[in-house]
Amino acid sequence: MTVADVRAFNRFYTGVIGVLDRGYLASPYSLTEVRVLFELSAGPCEVPDLRAALSLDAGYLSRILTSFERAGLVTRTPSARDSRRHVVTLTARGESVFTDLNARSDAEIGALLDRVPISDRAELVAAMRKIERLLTGAARSYLLRPLRPGDLGWVVNRHGIRYAEEYGFDQTFEALVARVAGEYVENHSPDHEAAWIAEVDGEPVGSVFCVRADDHTAQLRLLLVEPAARGLGIGGRLVDECLRFARRVGYRRMVLWTVSGLAASRHIYEKVGFTLDKSTPERLYGRDDLEAQTWSLDL
């Protein structure tokens, strides 16, 4: 990314949202003046706090507030805490002006979104959040959610790619994942089975499934965390979510089947109390050096 790229995007976006127009939202007010009204709509605010919230020059803000006072949009009164400071409050007229501008802004953004296919809107919002996070240096966060249409395809695709790249598995592993995902849908029991997708910046980065093995036993399946999202604690959180669900619906035991050599997954399983019950050398997924393993945990 170069300076020219960022400037080109800025020119594009400021044009899209009408910042370059003489009056913002076809009003007599500039974008900065509308931002001042927006901050004051939340309630009275002392001038230094208002200046800090908007990163405005003191003289510039003073001229805006003086103009607003003359127009009957705000009042300025001495602060009860410190008479040298002033509290700015919207008048009834100021609130009416803000309400009208806010409605116009909603309508304008609504019209802008109408040009974006519904299927692309989540991606658009996620991209905006990612830009905000990257430019502010905020820590990455994640969320867990239930499955949505399209997630099963993602789970199969990412398992196939990840295990091929990281462990050299062939397509028989991807076929196994596809069968597990298909069986989950075909035999799904909502009261006894659940699955979760982890997201970062609106993009899927992990998965886990809790399925019924028998009346008293749940099985953990298809645990995955993408490399770019590792280190955030997502793997442990996904397993914890499975355990909480299994306990809540009354399972007494949880089992899982895996293969040797998956150190990160093994660490998570051991940390929550799983123990290795059986390990048998087998030729699996195009490799001769793996062991099929069964783990269990009493709930």
N, C-alpha and C positions, 0 to 999 in steps of 0.2 A: 504494500500500500504506500503510495507516494503523496506528497503534499498536493500535487495537482489532482489526484484522484479524489481526495477529501474535498477540495475546493469545488470540483465539478459536481459532486453530490450535493454540496451546500447550495450551489446555484440552482440545481434541479429542484431540490425540496422547497427552498424558499419561494420559488416560482409556483410550485404546486399548491402551497397553502396560502398564497396571496400576501406574503409578508412585504413584498415590494410595492404593493398598491399604496396610493397616497393615504388612504384611510383604511385601517384594518376592519374587515368585515363590512365594507361599504359604510363605515361610520366616520364621524369627525375625529376619532381617536387613533393614535398610533398604537402599534403592538405593545410598546412599553407601557403606555397609559392603560391599556386593557389589562396588562399583567398586574398593575397596581390595583385596579378595581377588583381583580380576581383575588389577590391576597387579602384585601379588606373585606371581601364577602364572607370570609370565615369569622369575622368579628373585629372589634377595635384592636388597634395595633400601635405600639409606640414607634415613633419615627425611626430611631436607630435600628429597631428590630426589622422594620419594613425595608430599610436600606440594605441590611445584611441579607435578608431573604432574597432580594432581587439583585444584589451586587451592583447597586447604582451609586453614582457619584452624588454626594450630599447636595451640591448645588442643583444638579439636574432634578433630583427628587423633590427638592424644595420648590422649584419652578412648576413641576407637575401638580403638587398639592395646592399651591397658590391658585393655579388655573382651575383646579377642581373646586376650591372654595368659592371662587367667583361665580362658577356655574351652579353652585348649590348642590354639589355631589358629595362633599365631605365637610366635616367640622373638625377643628383641631382644638383640644383643650389640654390644660396642664395635667401631667400625671399625678395621681394621688401619692405615688411613691417618691417622686422627685419633680418639683415644680419646674425645673429646668428642662425637663423632657415633655414632649407633647404626645398625646394620644390621638390618633386619627380614626374617625368613625364615619361610615357611610351614612348619608341621610336617606330619607325615604326616596327622594329623587335618585340618589346614587344607586340604591338597591334596585330601583326600577330600570335604570340604564344598564346595570350589570346583568339583570335577569334577561333583558332583551338581547344583549350581546352574547350571553351564554347560550341562549336558544339558537341564535344565528350560527354560532360556532358548531353546535351539535348538528344542525342541519347541513352545514358545509362539509363537515367530516363524514356525515352520513352519505351525502352525495358522492364524496370521494370514494368511500367504501363500496358504493353501489357499482363502481366500475371494476371492482376486484371480485373474481369468482368466490363464492362462499367457501369452496374447498381450499382456497389460497389464503384466507384471512388469518387463520391461526399461524401460518408460516410468517405472514407479514408482521403480526404482533410480536411473535417470538424474535424476529430479526430486530425489531425496534428495541426490545428489552435487552438483547445481546449488545447492541450498539451502546445503549445506556450503561450497561454493566462494564463494558470494556473501557469506555471513556471516563467513567468515575472511579475505576479501580475497585469496585465493590466485589466482595467475595462471591464465588459461584455458589448457587444453591440449587437444590433439586426438589422435586415433588414426586410422590407415588400416586398413581391413579389406577382405576380398574381398566380392563381391556376395552378397546373401542374397535369398530370395524377397521380393518387394515392392519391391526397390530399383529395378528398371527402370521401374516406374510412377512412382516418385519422380523419377527422372532426367528422364523425359519431361515430367512436370508442372512441375518447377522450371525446366527450360530454357524451356518455353513462357512461364511467368509472368515470369521474370527478363528474358528478351530482349524481351518485349513492354513491360515497364515501363521498362527502361533504354535500349532502342534502338528501340522502336517497331516491332518485327517483328510480322508478322501470323501467322495460324495455319499458314501453309505451312511456317514454320520448325519449329513443334512437330511437324508431320507428318513432316518430315525426321528429326528426332530419334527419333520413334517407329519409323521404318523402320530407322535405324541400330541402335537397341536390339534390334529384332526380328531383324535379320540376325545380330547378335552371338550370340543364343541359337540360332537355326536352324543357323548354320554354325560354331558354336564349336569351336575346336581347343584344348583345354586346354594342350597342350605349346607352343603358339605364340601364344596370346592370353590376355589377362588384363584385369581391370577392378578398380578400387578405389573405395570410398566413404570419405570423410572424415567423422568424427563429432566433435562437441563436446557434452559432457554427454549422451551417448547419442543425440543427434539427428543425422541426416545433414545435412551442410553443404557437401559437395563431391563431385565425381566425375571420373573420367578412365578412358578405355578405350585399350588397346593391342591393335590388331587386325592381322591379316596382310594386306598389300597384294600381295605375291608372295613367292617363296621367300627373297629376300634383303632385302625391304623391309617394315618395320612402319609402321603408320599410327596416329598419336595422334588420338583423337576424344573428343568430349563432355567437354571440360574445363570445369568449373563450380565456382565458390566463391560461397556465399551472402554477401550484403553484411555481415551481422552477424558473419561469421567471417573477414572480410578483415583483413589486417594480422598474422595469425599465421604467415604463411609457408606456408599450406596449398597454394596454387596451385603454387609452386615445388617443394614436396615431392611433389605428385602427378605433375608432369612428370618429376622425378628418378626416381620409382618406375617410370614407364614406360620411361625410358632404361635403367635397370639391368636390368629384365626383358628388354628387347629385346637388349641385349648378351649377357645370360646365355644366351638361347636361340639365339644365333648370327646375328641379323640384322646386316646391314652398313650399313643406312641407315634413317632414319626420316623420314617425310613427314607433313605435316598440311595440311588445307584449312581456310581461315577466310575472314573478310571484313574489309575495312578498318574502322577506327574503334574497334576493341576494344583500347584502349591498354594496359590492364593485362595482357591476355593476350600482346600483342606484346612487352611488356617482359620477360615470363617467357621467351618463346621466344628472344629475342635474347640474354638473359643466359646461357642454356645452350648457345648456339652455332648455333641455327637461322638460316638465311639465306633471304631472300625470293627465290624463283625466278621467279615470274610474278604479275602483278597486272592484272586485266582488268575494266573497267567493265561492270557488269551490273545489270539490274533484279532484285532479290532480296527476298523476304519483305515485299513491299509497299512497298519503297523504291527510288527511282531513283538514289540518290547513293552506292551501295556499289561496291566492287571485290572481285571474287573473287580470293583469293590462295592460292598454293601455296608452302609453305616446306619446307625439307629440312635434314637434318643427317647427316653421315657418322659412323657409329658406330665 
